Amino acid sequence: MRLHHVNVTVPPGRSQPIAAFYCDVLGFKPISRPENERAGVWLEMQDGTQLHLSERDGAPHPDQHFAVMVDDLNAVLDQTPNRVDALVYRASAYRQLGSIDLATDDIDRALRLDPNSVAGLLERGNLRRLKNDAAGAKADWQQVLKLSPGTPAAASAQDNLAHLSDQPVTGQNLLTGPAAKKTKP
């Protein structure tokens, strides 16, 4: 048994640009779809699993999501070097592997591309805290709260702020939130 497809609703007029990301960055291929009254795009991964992007009015369910595991963030960044999200994920992975200088290089690059990247600010706060820069970490996490109130990233920033102290931390005891899952870059 295997997964055949995932259907994700997207706002009207957005299926083509969203499909471009999956095709250009992750290597999905467009496939034909049956004609019906709704606009959308169907895509296929190399293993045959399909992603259906269906355009619909109205807000999607707040927990709706689709996750693809990427085997090699370096390959993604070789193909699309200015992907802020990939830079943040790789920075998080580098941090967890103890490569703080590489993590800092990636997060600095990500935030030059998008100074208001919530995930980037959350991760830079984590890196600053590891470097015992509590004031810098606090500033980044407070900015996350301003930019993205009521989100999981804001909850992570709030938790980090609540646990901020003058004592040094390590990568193992730092609260990092959803952007910092252990992965190999």
Wavefront OBJ file of the C-alpha trace (Angstrom):
o trace
v 0.000 0.000 0.000
v 1.192 3.528 -0.733
v -0.155 7.054 -0.848
v -1.739 7.877 -4.231
v -2.342 11.625 -3.889
v -2.835 14.585 -1.594
v -5.382 17.283 -2.446
v -4.590 20.783 -1.220
v -6.964 23.710 -1.668
v -5.411 26.985 -2.782
v -6.942 30.424 -3.368
v -8.375 31.123 -6.836
v -5.662 32.074 -9.310
v -2.805 30.675 -7.174
v -2.453 27.093 -8.427
v 0.015 27.960 -11.220
v 2.518 29.924 -9.081
v 2.328 27.316 -6.320
v 2.825 24.532 -8.871
v 5.879 26.386 -10.212
v 7.531 26.081 -6.779
v 6.927 22.323 -6.609
v 8.164 21.841 -10.179
v 11.110 24.245 -10.218
v 12.445 23.589 -6.731
v 11.356 20.059 -5.834
v 11.232 18.398 -9.259
v 7.510 17.568 -9.458
v 6.127 17.124 -12.984
v 2.767 18.493 -14.190
v 0.271 15.822 -15.267
v -3.101 16.046 -16.961
v -6.226 16.315 -14.869
v -9.865 15.735 -15.694
v -11.791 18.782 -16.833
v -14.282 19.969 -14.259
v -15.809 23.188 -12.979
v -12.855 23.945 -10.692
v -9.465 25.293 -11.709
v -6.325 23.628 -10.467
v -3.148 21.755 -11.298
v -2.102 18.157 -10.765
v 1.545 17.277 -10.171
v 3.445 14.036 -9.770
v 6.574 13.120 -7.831
v 9.163 10.692 -9.191
v 7.618 7.803 -7.252
v 4.186 8.437 -8.818
v 2.624 10.116 -5.772
v 0.424 12.980 -6.902
v -0.276 16.437 -5.496
v -3.574 17.981 -6.572
v -3.842 21.767 -6.182
v -7.546 22.651 -6.235
v -8.615 26.287 -6.402
v -11.444 27.144 -4.015
v -12.868 30.257 -2.390
v -12.877 30.484 1.372
v -10.304 29.887 4.014
v -8.685 26.454 4.114
v -8.735 24.458 7.324
v -6.048 25.990 9.587
v -4.236 22.654 10.030
v -4.178 21.778 6.334
v -0.640 21.143 5.164
v 1.488 19.058 2.887
v 5.029 18.011 3.726
v 7.752 16.726 1.439
v 10.981 15.393 2.871
v 13.998 16.699 0.987
v 17.027 14.409 0.987
v 19.605 17.078 0.216
v 19.114 20.763 1.053
v 22.454 21.527 -0.577
v 21.092 20.275 -3.911
v 17.976 22.411 -3.517
v 20.134 25.456 -2.804
v 22.468 24.662 -5.720
v 19.415 24.796 -7.987
v 17.730 27.786 -6.306
v 20.323 29.615 -4.185
v 17.982 32.358 -2.957
v 15.360 30.104 -1.331
v 14.948 31.695 2.085
v 13.065 28.702 3.489
v 15.760 26.239 2.392
v 18.491 28.468 3.861
v 16.633 28.594 7.186
v 16.121 24.818 7.256
v 19.784 24.202 6.448
v 20.850 26.720 9.113
v 18.714 24.840 11.634
v 20.278 21.539 10.605
v 23.791 22.988 10.812
v 23.015 24.365 14.284
v 21.826 20.995 15.497
v 24.953 19.376 14.089
v 27.087 21.908 15.964
v 28.264 23.805 12.855
v 27.391 27.224 14.251
v 29.491 29.233 11.765
v 27.822 27.526 8.773
v 24.407 28.016 10.392
v 25.150 31.696 10.954
v 26.272 32.162 7.339
v 23.017 30.641 6.049
v 20.749 32.564 8.408
v 22.499 35.865 7.665
v 22.041 35.217 3.939
v 18.372 34.302 4.424
v 17.682 37.477 6.389
v 19.474 39.635 3.806
v 17.049 38.195 1.235
v 13.994 38.587 3.510
v 14.559 40.656 6.664
v 11.038 39.804 7.872
v 11.334 36.025 7.554
v 9.674 34.814 10.741
v 11.408 31.421 10.561
v 14.706 33.188 9.867
v 14.341 35.493 12.849
v 13.371 32.606 15.108
v 16.430 30.633 14.005
v 18.786 33.619 14.258
v 17.527 34.117 17.816
v 18.408 30.493 18.530
v 21.902 30.996 17.112
v 22.426 34.239 19.000
v 21.410 32.547 22.246
v 23.920 29.766 21.596
v 26.563 32.463 21.182
v 25.470 33.970 24.531
v 24.032 37.060 22.813
v 20.879 37.211 24.942
v 20.043 40.771 23.847
v 20.215 39.838 20.156
v 18.163 36.683 20.721
v 15.564 38.657 22.637
v 15.310 41.265 19.854
v 14.822 38.566 17.192
v 12.189 36.693 19.178
v 10.323 39.911 19.994
v 10.288 40.730 16.272
v 8.748 37.294 15.596
v 5.968 38.167 18.067
v 5.313 41.458 16.253
v 5.352 39.983 12.748
v 3.415 36.796 13.403
v 1.194 36.975 16.501
v -0.852 33.908 17.365
v 1.185 31.489 15.227
v 3.257 28.441 16.203
v 6.401 30.502 15.496
v 5.194 33.169 17.932
v 4.518 30.479 20.546
v 8.095 29.202 20.093
v 9.457 32.738 20.383
v 7.381 33.311 23.536
v 8.655 30.051 25.060
v 12.236 31.002 24.230
v 11.771 34.456 25.775
v 10.261 32.934 28.906
v 13.306 30.691 29.323
v 15.895 33.314 28.430
v 18.481 33.743 31.166
v 22.080 34.754 31.519
v 23.186 31.123 31.763
v 24.792 29.607 28.635
v 22.744 27.081 26.716
v 23.570 24.264 24.340
v 21.807 23.098 21.203
v 20.246 20.277 23.202
v 18.444 22.418 25.790
v 17.448 25.391 23.634
v 13.727 25.580 22.845
v 13.655 25.858 19.080
v 10.137 25.409 17.773
v 8.904 23.712 14.607
v 11.617 24.990 12.248
v 14.395 23.066 13.975
v 13.753 19.381 13.400
v 16.906 17.264 13.231
v 17.840 16.839 9.596
v 21.030 16.268 7.650
v 21.890 19.249 5.400
l 1 2 3 4 5 6 7 8 9 10 11 12 13 14 15 16 17 18 19 20 21 22 23 24 25 26 27 28 29 30 31 32 33 34 35 36 37 38 39 40 41 42 43 44 45 46 47 48 49 50 51 52 53 54 55 56 57 58 59 60 61 62 63 64 65 66 67 68 69 70 71 72 73 74 75 76 77 78 79 80 81 82 83 84 85 86 87 88 89 90 91 92 93 94 95 96 97 98 99 100 101 102 103 104 105 106 107 108 109 110 111 112 113 114 115 116 117 118 119 120 121 122 123 124 125 126 127 128 129 130 131 132 133 134 135 136 137 138 139 140 141 142 143 144 145 146 147 148 149 150 151 152 153 154 155 156 157 158 159 160 161 162 163 164 165 166 167 168 169 170 171 172 173 174 175 176 177 178 179 180 181 182 183 184 185
